[in-house]
């Protein structure tokens, strides 16, 4: 059974930083691309960033480019999201997700991911 557990969320002032972590278990983590999505109240879940199975490829939504960095440590079965220069509009529940097929690239498509964590709240105050 695949499990994804996020951590690292919290309350931060605008301009601050947070690092989210997602610990995966239940299958060979290093074979699967991973992604972060977020969902703000009353809005659809949206793509934030993705990283290929090898870590060599990454993809970001335009609104976070230059501020967020996705990375992975396959030895620790963990994917990270470093978030800098946070803005109030980054406030959301952040979810990590695992690709449904192995050896994939950094896809932004929600349907490409079949396992999801429970989410971690990020709140950015102005």
C-alpha positions as MATLAB code, in Angstrom:
seq = 'XXXXXXXXXXXXXXXXXXXXXXXXXXXXXXXXXXXXXXXXXXXXXXXXXXXXXXXXXXXXXXXXXXXXXXXXXXXXXXXXXXXXXXXXXXXXXXXXXXXXXXXXXXXXXXXXXXXXXXXXXXXXXX';
ca = [
       0.000    0.000    0.000;
       1.442    3.319   -1.102;
       1.476    6.069    1.498;
       2.534    9.689    1.115;
       2.920   11.827    4.223;
       3.507   15.565    3.941;
       5.001   17.774    6.615;
       6.488   21.226    7.009;
       3.484   23.442    6.554;
       2.665   26.330    8.848;
       2.037   30.036    9.223;
       4.590   32.443    7.779;
       4.695   36.130    6.962;
       4.831   37.331    3.392;
       8.386   37.179    2.108;
       9.233   34.248    4.338;
      10.188   30.668    3.525;
       9.012   27.148    4.239;
      10.225   23.721    3.180;
       7.668   20.995    2.663;
       8.597   17.322    2.792;
       6.751   14.264    1.531;
       7.822   10.834    2.738;
       6.773    7.961    0.494;
       6.420    4.281    1.273;
       4.887    1.197   -0.280;
       6.674    1.069   -3.627;
      10.041    1.805   -5.162;
      10.096    5.559   -4.768;
      13.057    6.136   -7.064;
      11.156    4.828  -10.114;
       8.345    7.372   -9.984;
       7.993   11.029  -10.816;
       6.538   13.138   -8.029;
       4.609   16.369   -7.894;
       3.189   19.008   -5.600;
      -0.305   20.420   -6.012;
      -2.194   22.921   -3.897;
      -5.798   23.789   -3.185;
      -7.011   27.087   -1.812;
     -10.469   27.437   -0.212;
     -13.189   27.452   -2.836;
     -10.759   26.732   -5.668;
      -9.757   23.755   -7.768;
      -6.647   21.791   -6.920;
      -3.832   23.166   -9.053;
      -0.420   22.010  -10.144;
       2.624   23.597   -8.483;
       5.743   21.616   -9.405;
       6.890   18.197  -10.589;
      10.143   16.267  -10.724;
      11.050   13.296  -12.888;
      11.917    9.895  -11.457;
      15.642   10.611  -11.775;
      15.439   14.180  -10.547;
      16.974   15.485  -13.753;
      13.775   17.126  -14.982;
      11.567   19.634  -13.208;
       8.542   21.687  -14.172;
       6.836   24.588  -12.418;
       3.678   26.541  -12.793;
       4.437   30.105  -13.852;
       3.335   31.715  -10.594;
       6.036   29.954   -8.551;
       8.961   29.991  -10.978;
      12.035   31.536   -9.390;
      10.547   31.225   -5.892;
       9.907   27.490   -5.382;
      12.286   24.575   -5.894;
      11.302   20.924   -6.043;
      13.902   18.274   -5.255;
      14.093   14.652   -4.205;
      16.311   12.366   -2.169;
      15.749    8.840   -3.420;
      17.814    7.372   -0.585;
      15.336    8.883    1.880;
      12.188    8.258   -0.207;
      11.421   11.949    0.153;
      10.444   14.787   -2.148;
      10.798   18.401   -1.043;
       9.334   21.752   -1.965;
      11.431   24.725   -0.933;
       9.235   27.817   -0.973;
      10.848   31.252   -0.793;
       9.467   34.781   -1.108;
       6.053   33.509   -0.095;
       2.986   35.565   -0.943;
      -0.506   35.579    0.575;
      -1.805   34.015   -2.639;
       0.353   30.947   -1.934;
      -1.961   30.139    0.982;
      -3.422   26.672    0.396;
      -3.327   23.057    1.409;
      -0.339   21.486   -0.341;
      -0.483   17.873   -1.513;
       2.245   15.623   -2.840;
       1.415   13.038   -5.470;
       3.082   10.044   -7.094;
       3.040    9.237  -10.812;
       0.830    6.319  -11.835;
       3.546    4.863  -14.116;
       7.271    4.367  -13.498;
      10.099    6.166  -15.299;
       7.947    9.212  -16.024;
       8.827   12.827  -16.575;
       7.704   15.940  -14.746;
       4.096   16.128  -15.860;
       1.714   18.902  -14.704;
      -1.375   16.795  -15.450;
      -3.383   15.935  -12.356;
      -4.629   12.720  -13.952;
      -1.051   11.455  -14.272;
      -0.861   10.932  -10.502;
      -2.624    8.128   -8.680;
      -1.491    8.394   -5.063;
      -1.928   11.486   -2.925;
      -0.962   12.569    0.547;
      -3.352   14.034    3.082;
      -2.044   17.561    2.602;
      -0.323   20.143    4.752;
      -1.624   23.659    5.343;
       0.462   26.654    4.309;
      -0.775   30.062    5.411;
       0.985   33.251    4.373;
      -0.009   36.407    6.201;
       0.311   39.865    4.673;
];
